[in-house]
Amino acid sequence: MATQDRTPESDARGLLGNLLRLARLQAGFPTQVELGRLLRVDQSGITRAETGNRLVNSELMDEWLTQCSVGGLARKAIEGIWLLAKTWGDPSRARTQPWFETEAAAHTLRYWQPTIVPGLFQTADYARALFEAMGKDADTVSQDVDARMARQSVFSRAVLPTVIVVLDETVLRRLIGSPQVMQRQCARLLELSERVVVQVVPSEIGANPGLGGPISLAVADELPELLLSGGLVEDQVTNNAGRVRQASATFDSVRAEALPRGASRQRISEAMETWGR
């Protein structure tokens, strides 16, 4: 949607921006600079948020509402509009939203990736390089990186879910961003491998059943298992029992080809050393 069309009457982001502006003014911050100083955001960032041309991330919105003493029903309403604004004008994002909600609450998560590091395990620089390669504008890249990093709060939960990620070794060898970005990404995988299961399918295996595409599976209490399957144009989310069962079988077959955890950590370390040369 064009910038001039982001009005409170016709656009969720425009409505959210207007409400954030009103919250600032009613809290006694007559200028954007004053609030920006508290939020550690420059004036241009506040302007883009209040005009609806930038969707603030959840952490910034929470601090914005807190600094402006917005609570109760008003806060819940603004948070609801923020959720709506996240998917406004993007039907594909709306269709995949159930996955992210289930992922955040899941007790078991399984990921297979033949091409890139799964989003839940990416560093900010790695994610940024991917989004930039997709041709997204700077504001969209910033928003998408923030959203991807927010997903990683799953690792801060009081009870860590069971997490298993299986990577094709080519993921570790594919240059995304720069060698320094790849070195830090490998280091991040090593760090996480101390807390969750990270396994590598060695390149010498050759063809395997999972080369058709990535698989993500999530199970939350009292909910059917959910499948997120990657597509060239659009990701698909389903809880169809047959498709979930087929994806789960493929995941198990691929995992059977993977190295044990210790040997997988060694492969990741070797890749990290290579990128550091």
C-alpha positions in Angstrom: 0.0 0.0 0.0 1.4 3.4 -0.9 2.5 5.7 1.8 -0.2 8.3 1.1 -2.9 5.6 1.6 -1.9 4.7 5.2 -4.8 6.5 6.9 -6.5 5.4 10.1 -9.7 4.9 8.2 -8.4 2.5 5.6 -5.2 0.9 6.9 -4.4 -1.1 10.0 -0.9 0.3 10.2 -2.2 3.8 9.7 -4.7 3.2 12.6 -1.9 1.8 14.8 0.4 4.7 14.0 -2.3 7.2 14.9 -3.0 5.5 18.2 0.7 5.5 19.1 0.8 9.2 18.3 -2.2 9.9 20.5 -0.7 7.9 23.3 2.5 10.0 23.0 0.6 13.3 23.1 -1.8 12.3 26.0 1.2 11.1 28.0 2.7 14.6 27.8 5.4 14.1 25.1 4.6 17.0 22.7 7.5 16.2 20.4 8.7 12.9 18.9 12.2 13.7 20.0 11.3 13.5 23.7 9.7 10.1 23.5 12.4 8.9 21.1 15.0 9.7 23.7 13.3 7.4 26.2 12.8 4.7 23.7 16.3 5.1 22.2 14.9 5.6 18.8 15.7 8.6 16.5 13.0 11.0 15.4 12.7 9.5 12.0 11.9 6.1 13.5 9.1 7.6 15.6 7.8 9.5 12.6 7.6 6.3 10.4 5.9 4.5 13.2 3.3 7.2 13.8 2.5 7.5 10.1 2.2 3.8 9.7 5.1 3.4 7.4 7.0 1.3 9.8 5.6 -1.5 12.0 7.3 -1.4 15.4 8.4 -4.7 16.8 6.7 -6.1 19.9 9.4 -5.0 22.3 9.4 -1.4 21.1 5.6 -1.3 21.2 5.5 -2.7 24.7 8.0 0.0 25.9 6.1 2.7 24.0 2.9 1.9 25.7 4.6 1.6 29.1 6.3 4.9 28.8 3.0 6.5 27.8 1.2 4.8 30.7 -1.3 3.0 28.5 -2.9 0.1 30.3 -6.0 -1.9 30.7 -8.5 -2.3 27.8 -6.8 0.4 25.8 -3.5 -1.5 25.8 -5.2 -4.7 24.8 -7.0 -3.0 22.0 -3.7 -1.4 20.6 -1.9 -4.8 20.9 -4.8 -6.4 19.0 -4.5 -3.8 16.2 -0.7 -4.4 16.1 -1.4 -8.1 15.5 -3.8 -7.2 12.7 -1.3 -4.7 11.2 1.3 -7.5 11.0 -0.8 -9.4 8.5 -2.5 -6.4 6.8 -2.2 -6.6 3.0 -0.2 -9.8 3.3 -2.5 -12.8 3.0 0.4 -15.3 3.0 1.6 -14.0 6.3 -1.9 -14.3 7.7 -2.1 -17.9 6.5 1.2 -18.8 8.2 0.4 -17.0 11.5 -0.9 -20.2 13.1 2.5 -21.7 12.7 4.3 -19.0 14.7 1.6 -19.1 17.4 2.0 -22.8 17.8 5.8 -22.6 17.6 5.9 -20.2 20.5 3.8 -22.5 22.7 5.1 -25.9 21.5 6.6 -28.6 23.7 8.2 -30.3 20.7 9.8 -28.7 17.6 11.4 -30.5 14.7 13.1 -28.8 11.7 14.8 -30.1 8.6 16.5 -27.7 6.3 18.4 -28.6 3.1 19.2 -25.0 2.0 19.5 -22.4 4.8 19.7 -22.2 8.6 16.1 -22.4 10.0 14.7 -19.0 11.1 14.6 -20.0 14.8 18.4 -20.5 14.7 19.5 -17.5 12.6 21.6 -14.6 13.8 20.3 -11.2 13.0 23.0 -10.6 10.4 22.3 -13.9 8.6 18.6 -13.1 8.5 19.2 -9.6 7.3 21.4 -10.9 4.4 18.6 -13.3 3.4 15.9 -10.6 3.4 18.1 -8.2 1.5 18.8 -10.9 -1.1 15.0 -11.2 -1.6 15.0 -7.5 -2.7 13.0 -6.2 0.3 13.3 -2.5 1.2 15.2 -1.4 4.3 12.1 -0.9 6.5 10.7 -4.3 5.6 14.0 -5.9 6.2 14.3 -4.3 9.6 10.8 -5.4 10.6 11.3 -9.0 9.4 14.6 -9.3 11.2 13.0 -8.0 14.4 10.1 -10.6 14.0 12.6 -13.4 13.4 14.6 -12.5 16.4 11.4 -12.3 18.5 10.7 -15.9 17.6 13.8 -17.0 19.4 12.2 -16.1 22.8 11.3 -19.8 22.7 14.9 -20.5 24.0 14.2 -18.2 27.0 11.1 -20.2 28.2 11.2 -21.5 31.8 10.8 -25.0 30.4 12.8 -25.4 27.2 10.8 -27.4 24.6 12.3 -30.5 22.9 14.0 -29.1 19.8 15.6 -31.1 17.1 17.1 -29.5 14.0 18.6 -31.5 11.1 20.7 -29.6 8.5 22.2 -30.7 5.3 25.9 -29.9 5.4 25.6 -27.6 2.4 23.8 -25.2 4.7 27.0 -24.7 6.6 29.0 -24.1 3.4 26.6 -21.8 1.5 27.8 -18.1 1.7 25.0 -15.9 3.1 26.1 -12.3 3.6 29.8 -12.6 4.2 32.4 -15.0 5.6 32.2 -13.2 9.0 28.4 -13.6 9.0 28.8 -17.3 8.3 31.4 -17.7 11.0 29.1 -16.1 13.6 26.2 -18.2 12.3 28.1 -21.4 12.8 29.1 -20.2 16.3 25.4 -19.6 17.1 24.6 -23.2 16.0 27.4 -24.5 18.2 26.1 -22.5 21.1 22.5 -23.8 20.6 23.7 -27.4 20.1 24.6 -27.4 23.8 20.9 -27.0 24.7 19.0 -28.6 21.8 19.7 -31.4 19.3 21.5 -30.2 16.2 22.5 -32.8 13.7 24.1 -32.6 10.3 23.5 -34.8 7.2 27.0 -35.1 5.7 27.4 -34.0 2.1 28.9 -37.4 1.2 25.4 -39.0 1.7 24.3 -37.4 -1.6 20.6 -37.6 -2.3 18.2 -38.0 0.6 14.4 -38.0 1.0 14.4 -34.5 2.3 15.9 -32.7 -0.7 12.4 -31.8 -1.9 12.2 -29.0 0.7 12.3 -27.9 4.3 10.0 -29.3 7.0 9.0 -27.8 10.3 6.8 -29.7 12.8 5.4 -28.3 16.0 3.3 -30.0 18.8 1.6 -27.9 21.5 -0.5 -29.2 24.4 -4.1 -30.2 23.4 -3.4 -29.2 19.7 -2.8 -31.4 16.6 0.7 -31.5 15.3 1.2 -28.6 12.8 3.3 -28.7 9.6 5.0 -25.8 8.0 6.4 -26.8 4.6 8.5 -24.4 2.5 7.5 -23.4 -1.0 9.2 -21.4 -3.7 6.5 -18.8 -3.7 4.6 -19.3 -0.4 5.0 -21.5 2.7 2.1 -23.8 3.6 0.7 -24.6 7.1 -1.5 -27.6 7.7 -2.6 -29.9 10.5 -3.9 -32.5 8.0 -3.1 -35.8 9.6 -2.0 -37.5 6.4 0.4 -34.7 5.3 1.8 -34.4 8.9 2.4 -38.1 9.0 4.1 -38.1 5.6 6.3 -35.1 6.6 7.1 -36.8 9.9 8.2 -39.9 8.2 10.4 -37.9 5.8 12.0 -36.1 8.8 12.7 -39.4 10.5 14.3 -40.8 7.3 16.5 -37.8 6.9 17.5 -37.8 10.5 18.5 -41.5 10.2 21.2 -40.3 7.7 22.5 -37.6 10.0 25.7 -37.7 12.1 25.4 -38.1 15.8 25.4 -34.9 17.9 29.1 -35.0 18.7 30.2 -35.6 15.1 27.7 -33.0 13.9 29.2 -30.4 16.3 32.6 -31.2 14.7 31.3 -30.6 11.2 29.9 -27.2 12.3 33.2 -26.3 14.0 35.1 -27.2 10.8 32.8 -25.0 8.8 33.2 -22.1 11.3 37.0 -22.4 11.0 36.8 -22.4 7.2 34.8 -19.2 7.2 37.3 -17.6 9.6 40.3 -18.1 7.3 
